[in-house]
Amino acid sequence: MGLKSILTILIVLFVLLQYRLWLGTGGLVRLWQINQAVEQQLQENNRLEERNLALEAEVIDLKRGLEAVEERARSELGMIKKGETFVQIVTPASNSGGGE
């Protein structure tokens, strides 16, 4: 076996090892993909944790008193108390048809 044959075999082995390192199962490309997925999951977890904290604060408010219930009834259901007058302001729709 000559020096050229050994050198060719070594180059082929080196290329195969590089292929496995970069593109093979468990290679650097897959590692990068997994790191991206982990980062996205961490962001989602942070978002959900903030939402859970807001919901927990709302539950505490609802358990403590009627102010939060009253506020929610007013804003979401449009309810009013006895003796109050409901006023609704309607703005005219803008005329987008052009000139007069």
C-alpha positions as CSV (number, residue, x, y, z in Angstrom):
1,M,0.0,0.0,0.0
2,G,1.4,3.3,-1.0
3,L,1.5,6.7,0.7
4,K,-1.2,7.9,-1.8
5,S,-3.6,5.1,-0.7
6,I,-3.1,5.8,3.0
7,L,-3.5,9.5,2.4
8,T,-6.7,8.9,0.4
9,I,-8.2,6.6,3.1
10,L,-7.4,9.2,5.8
11,I,-9.0,12.0,3.8
12,V,-12.1,9.9,3.2
13,L,-12.3,9.0,6.9
14,F,-11.9,12.7,7.8
15,V,-14.7,13.7,5.4
16,L,-17.0,11.0,6.9
17,L,-16.3,12.1,10.4
18,Q,-16.9,15.7,9.5
19,Y,-20.2,14.7,7.9
20,R,-21.3,13.0,11.0
21,L,-20.2,15.9,13.2
22,W,-22.1,18.5,11.2
23,L,-25.1,16.7,9.6
24,G,-25.4,13.3,11.2
25,T,-27.7,12.2,14.0
26,G,-26.7,14.1,17.1
27,G,-24.5,16.4,15.0
28,L,-24.1,20.2,15.5
29,V,-27.0,21.0,13.2
30,R,-29.4,18.9,15.4
31,L,-27.8,20.5,18.6
32,W,-28.6,23.9,17.2
33,Q,-32.2,22.9,16.4
34,I,-32.6,21.5,19.9
35,N,-31.2,24.7,21.5
36,Q,-33.6,26.8,19.4
37,A,-36.6,24.6,20.6
38,V,-35.5,24.9,24.2
39,E,-35.2,28.7,23.9
40,Q,-38.7,28.9,22.4
41,Q,-40.1,26.7,25.2
42,L,-38.5,28.9,27.8
43,Q,-40.1,32.0,26.3
44,E,-43.5,30.2,26.2
45,N,-43.0,29.1,29.8
46,N,-42.2,32.7,30.9
47,R,-45.3,34.0,29.1
48,L,-47.5,31.4,30.7
49,E,-46.0,32.1,34.1
50,E,-46.8,35.8,33.8
51,R,-50.3,34.9,32.7
52,N,-50.7,32.6,35.7
53,L,-49.5,35.3,38.1
54,A,-52.0,37.7,36.7
55,L,-54.8,35.1,37.0
56,E,-53.7,34.3,40.6
57,A,-53.8,38.0,41.5
58,E,-57.3,38.2,39.9
59,V,-58.5,35.2,42.0
60,I,-57.1,36.8,45.2
61,D,-59.0,40.1,44.3
62,L,-62.2,38.2,43.7
63,K,-61.9,36.3,47.0
64,R,-61.2,39.5,49.0
65,G,-64.0,41.8,48.1
66,L,-66.7,42.9,45.8
67,E,-64.8,45.8,44.2
68,A,-63.2,43.5,41.7
69,V,-66.5,41.7,41.0
70,E,-68.2,45.1,40.5
71,E,-65.4,46.3,38.2
72,R,-65.7,43.2,36.1
73,A,-69.4,43.4,35.9
74,R,-69.2,47.0,34.8
75,S,-66.5,46.5,32.2
76,E,-67.4,43.2,30.7
77,L,-71.1,43.0,31.2
78,G,-72.1,46.7,31.1
79,M,-74.0,46.5,34.4
80,I,-74.9,49.5,36.5
81,K,-75.9,50.1,40.1
82,K,-79.3,51.1,41.3
83,G,-79.7,54.9,41.0
84,E,-77.0,55.2,38.3
85,T,-77.8,56.4,34.8
86,F,-76.3,54.6,31.8
87,V,-75.0,57.0,29.2
88,Q,-73.7,55.7,25.9
89,I,-71.9,58.1,23.5
90,V,-72.1,57.2,19.9
91,T,-69.8,58.9,17.4
92,P,-71.0,59.2,13.8
93,A,-69.4,57.0,11.3
94,S,-66.9,58.9,9.1
95,N,-68.0,59.3,5.5
96,S,-65.4,57.5,3.4
97,G,-67.4,57.8,0.2
98,G,-65.7,60.9,-1.1
99,G,-66.9,64.4,-1.8
100,E,-70.3,66.0,-1.2
